Amino acid sequence: MNHDSYPDASIRGILNTVKSIAMVGISPKESRPSYFAFKYLLERGYNMIPVNPGQAGKEILGRKVYASLSEIPEPVDMVDVFRASKFAQPNVEEAATLNPRPRVIWMQLGVRNEEAAAKAEAAGMKVVMNRCPKIEYGRLSSEIGWMGVNSRVLTSKKAKLFGHGVQRMSLDRTTFAGGATGAAERAQKAEDGRES
């Protein structure tokens, strides 16, 4: 697997099929990226499970915190590693001992460990490195586009909300921003050619 580039279809497939996500390294501090990403994914309907040995037994956003992956009493579809790259391998090794095994190991932005990725793939798990599921969800569901970032049109107008609360978007459709660009289509064709 080429971990420098992931096809949108692959990322979309992961985000559409996983239901439970164990976030290793979540912080209880509201200003930390791990807290914000956890909250965002929780609000999108994922069963978020916090893992942080320093917070074990406490709650973050109403969810019980576990000291390790092996202490989680239910199956986990994806492990989101929100720790430094050097800690990815122990997390992968622990995930590989779970029964059933998680289907995905996702390493957050700035987290890349080739050896850990190879071990996870050898154990039958998909791997995503140096990406954030919150950002990918927002990009693929067009939520980022609502703010003018992905629409190619910057505006100070507030986005129109349909209903109240968090807007839940589908990952199964073309984006409001007009779908794929020519460059994205060429990249997808090149990726398809490499897989054949």
Secondary structure as GFF3:
##gff-version 3
##sequence-region A 1 196
A	DSSP	alpha_helix	8	17	.	.	.	ID=ss1
A	DSSP	beta_strand	20	24	.	.	.	ID=ss2
A	DSSP	alpha_helix	33	43	.	.	.	ID=ss3
A	DSSP	beta_strand	47	51	.	.	.	ID=ss4
A	DSSP	three_ten_helix	53	55	.	.	.	ID=ss5
A	DSSP	beta_strand	59	60	.	.	.	ID=ss6
A	DSSP	beta_strand	63	64	.	.	.	ID=ss7
A	DSSP	three_ten_helix	69	71	.	.	.	ID=ss8
A	DSSP	beta_strand	78	81	.	.	.	ID=ss9
A	DSSP	three_ten_helix	85	87	.	.	.	ID=ss10
A	DSSP	alpha_helix	88	97	.	.	.	ID=ss11
A	DSSP	beta_strand	104	107	.	.	.	ID=ss12
A	DSSP	alpha_helix	114	122	.	.	.	ID=ss13
A	DSSP	beta_strand	126	128	.	.	.	ID=ss14
A	DSSP	alpha_helix	133	140	.	.	.	ID=ss15
A	DSSP	alpha_helix	143	146	.	.	.	ID=ss16
A	DSSP	alpha_helix	182	195	.	.	.	ID=ss17
###
